[in-house]
Amino acid sequence: MADATTSLTGASPAQLLTLGLFVFGMDTIAYSDFQRRMSWRHERSDRFKARASSQFTGPGEDAVSIAGLIVPEVAGNYGAITTLIEMADTGGNWPLLDGFGTVLGHFEIDRIDQTHRTVLAGGIPRAIDFVLELTRID
């Protein structure tokens, strides 16, 4: 029998988000924070003895920030960060889809921040905090 939550929402519990062929999930990277900043452009022209006129000129920046914690003993693996770094090194862009399959647009990887926590012998971190910054390019 299907999980009640899955059947109601249509979302897969294993897939949180997809960037190209990279799937964010419990076995790769399960993020805790997803932030999207969207803007729109309005050009203004000064007018004598009146408020400035405004004209809508189109969409502005669309940026996504994904943050979380990788703890391989619980969820995620260190190889997933390496995969994202390799994707960023190509300079390419990929479609970003949410867990429902909705395409949010094509995004490029601008930045990956990592913080290694509780470093063990051999320099292996017990956990990695990460922040992934994406910008829409389509």
Secondary structure by P-SEA (a helix, b strand, c coil): ccccccccccccccccccccccccccccccccbbbbbbbbbbbbbbbccccbbbbbccccbbbbbbbbbbcccccccaaaaaaaaaaaaacbbbbbbccccccccbbbbcbbbbbbccccccccccbbbbbbbbbbcc
